[in-house]
Amino acid sequence: MICDNITAKDGILHFAGQNTVELAKKYGTPLYLLDEDKIREKCRIYKNAFKKYFGDNAKPLYASKANCFKRIYEIMREENMGIDVVSSGEIYVALKAGYDLSNAYFHSNNKTDEDIAYAMENGIGCFVADNIEEVKAVEAEAARRGITQRLSLRLTPGIDPHTYEAIATGKVDSKFGTPIETGQADEIVEFTLKQEHILLEGYHCHVGSQVFGEDIFERAAEVMLEFSAKMRDKLGFTAKTIDLGGGYGVRYVEEDPEFDIEEKVGQVAEAVKAACAKFGLEVPEIHMEPGRSIVADAGMTLYTAGTVKIIPGYKNYVSVDGGMPDNPRFALYGSSYTCLPANKMDEKRDFECSVVGRCCESGDIIQEHVMMPSSIGRYDIIAVCTTGAYNYSMASNYNKLPRPPIVMLRGGNEDYVAVKRETLEDMARNDV
Ligand SMILES: *Cc1c(COP(=O)(O)O)cnc(C)c1O
């Protein structure tokens, strides 16, 4: 199986040690499951690897846009993880969970004045300014409040991670960050250092997502440290922190490689140390912001199958009771997923089909070229693996489908609701 929390017993799919068919019966479908133990395990792998290779100062931050709801911020608080937030909405939910915002970094490429004020009001630790406009806006709000605000700068190191175009963010022409190559990064550093109410902390970059690749993070580290040395020489400013972003890949299908987080952190640390030696820098405080790799394989979605459509000589479809509203990733990026017949794990899978959603939209596909048992049909349970990242957080109510609940699993036998299923009433909640 693609992750060690997925097993089959007596023909039934188990997730985090629990019977998925029973869970589907108990909570209904569509249903998001999240393996709490797996999330905590991943946090600890990151934390321990950071401590081992970078020392006590370095820290991993959970990029909470990957999956954002109250309970997950409580878990991050308990695991002592820093967080990334990208909107007032995420800040609000984190506060609801009692998360101490001084450990939060505020990203996004277009923070409104209201976002900036709300974040400062609630004691955000650090802004990550995307561009000079944001530096100006943060300075203005900090001046109004008479405070000194920590801030770091998002730069684009000019690296193409060769993943999907839509999730490559480190190239010069990206909508994110201020490019190093064009000289604009020099200008923004010089400008920021002149601001009276901003304490410039360091630099940030994020090259993309679902990156397995070779030496992307190592190259980013070298570019960022070279830039840091250049600013030291030119402006007398040495970055205290360097954030190398998120983006570590996870396995969605058997063909995806295994990604060893600890080993990778070790390799990046070597590159950081080598670059520091080369440019005569002390090793700065290193941050990274994993999102997907913390939550993706902690997630699974359960659906009930409905219509099976066989178009002889063309194509076969198995429809499920959810679709792009709860998982838009195939529609957005053509993402791969592993689909399993949860109540028929022992049957031979010799029926090729597309697993599709129930929306009025032909792009509403969960996955194509899926192998299912030929007996698959109405009332069977179909599981989609690795849905813990960018599913719930991207979910919509398209076709007025209520969003599924999130049920958390832990200890091999406990299950509890962390987010309730939306009701039909919710579908008209804001209508006046
Ligand atoms: C989305 C994002 C992340 C997390 O990326 P993953 O691929 O989920 O690890 C980290 N940092 C920034 C700035 C992001 O936008």
The ligand as an SDF file (V2000), in Angstrom:
LIG
                    3D

 15 15  0  0  0  0  0  0  0  0999 V2000
    1.5970   26.2900    0.0670 C   0  0  0  0  0  0  0  0  0  0  0  0
    2.7920   26.7980    0.7470 C   0  0  0  0  0  0  0  0  0  0  0  0
    3.5390   25.9600    1.5630 C   0  0  0  0  0  0  0  0  0  0  0  0
    3.2340   24.5030    1.7450 C   0  0  0  0  0  0  0  0  0  0  0  0
    3.4820   23.7800    0.6050 O   0  0  0  0  0  0  0  0  0  0  0  0
    3.2920   22.1680    0.6460 P   0  0  0  0  0  0  0  0  0  0  0  0
    3.5200   21.7570   -0.7480 O   0  0  0  0  0  0  0  0  0  0  0  0
    1.9220   21.9180    1.1030 O   0  0  0  0  0  0  0  0  0  0  0  0
    4.3190   21.6430    1.5790 O   0  0  0  0  0  0  0  0  0  0  0  0
    4.6200   26.5030    2.2260 C   0  0  0  0  0  0  0  0  0  0  0  0
    4.9390   27.8030    2.0830 N   0  0  0  0  0  0  0  0  0  0  0  0
    4.2400   28.6430    1.3090 C   0  0  0  0  0  0  0  0  0  0  0  0
    4.6350   30.0570    1.2210 C   0  0  0  0  0  0  0  0  0  0  0  0
    3.1510   28.1690    0.6060 C   0  0  0  0  0  0  0  0  0  0  0  0
    2.4810   28.9950   -0.1770 O   0  0  0  0  0  0  0  0  0  0  0  0
  1  2  1  0
  2  3  1  0
  2 14  2  0
  3  4  1  0
  3 10  2  0
  4  5  1  0
  5  6  1  0
  6  7  2  0
  6  8  1  0
  6  9  1  0
 10 11  1  0
 11 12  2  0
 12 13  1  0
 12 14  1  0
 14 15  1  0
M  END
$$$$
